Amino acid sequence: MLDVERNNIKDNIRERTENLVSDWTPFIRNVEDILRHIEMLSAEIDALDNRIGEVTGMVKNLRKILIKLEVIDDRFIF
């Protein structure tokens, strides 16, 4: 989905750039589109960071449980 959206943004920017003469409106629209896309990517990166943090917490809890159940020995796991 991101690839399709990114290609659409690139096409729109190219079209506006070709039609750029003395009016700055297309340039401003290009910048706004790029900023909107960056904001969307930042939100997705934050979501992925949250998922990674959750998985890391789950792994640490699992490790503690396995050590308490004496399934693994904590001397060999860092």
C-alpha positions in Angstrom: 0.0 0.0 0.0 2.8 2.4 0.8 4.4 1.8 -2.6 1.3 2.7 -4.4 0.7 5.8 -2.4 4.4 6.8 -2.8 4.2 6.3 -6.5 1.0 8.5 -6.6 2.8 11.2 -4.7 5.8 11.1 -7.0 3.6 11.3 -10.1 1.6 14.3 -8.6 4.9 16.1 -7.8 6.3 15.5 -11.2 3.2 16.8 -12.9 3.1 19.9 -10.8 6.9 20.5 -11.3 6.5 20.3 -15.1 3.7 22.9 -14.9 5.7 25.2 -12.6 6.2 28.6 -14.1 5.9 31.7 -11.9 3.1 30.5 -9.6 4.4 29.0 -6.4 1.2 27.1 -5.6 2.3 23.8 -7.2 5.6 23.9 -5.2 3.8 24.5 -2.0 1.4 21.6 -2.7 4.5 19.4 -3.4 6.0 20.4 0.0 2.7 19.8 1.8 2.4 16.3 0.1 5.9 15.4 1.1 5.3 16.6 4.7 2.1 14.6 4.9 3.9 11.5 3.7 6.7 12.0 6.2 4.1 12.4 9.0 2.5 9.1 7.9 5.8 7.3 7.8 6.7 8.7 11.3 3.5 7.3 12.7 4.1 3.9 11.2 7.7 3.9 12.6 6.3 4.8 16.0 3.8 1.9 15.8 6.6 -0.5 14.9 8.7 0.8 17.7 5.8 0.1 20.1 5.4 -3.4 18.8 9.1 -4.1 19.2 9.0 -2.8 22.7 6.0 -5.1 23.5 7.7 -8.1 22.1 10.9 -7.3 24.0 8.9 -7.1 27.2 7.2 -10.4 26.5 10.5 -12.1 25.8 11.9 -10.8 29.1 8.8 -12.0 31.0 9.0 -15.4 29.3 12.7 -15.7 30.3 11.9 -14.9 33.9 9.1 -17.5 34.0 11.3 -20.2 32.4 14.0 -19.4 35.0 11.5 -19.7 37.9 10.2 -23.0 36.5 13.8 -24.1 36.2 13.4 -24.9 32.5 16.5 -22.9 31.7 19.5 -21.8 33.7 20.0 -18.0 33.9 23.8 -18.4 34.0 23.9 -19.1 30.2 21.4 -16.6 29.0 22.2 -12.9 28.8 
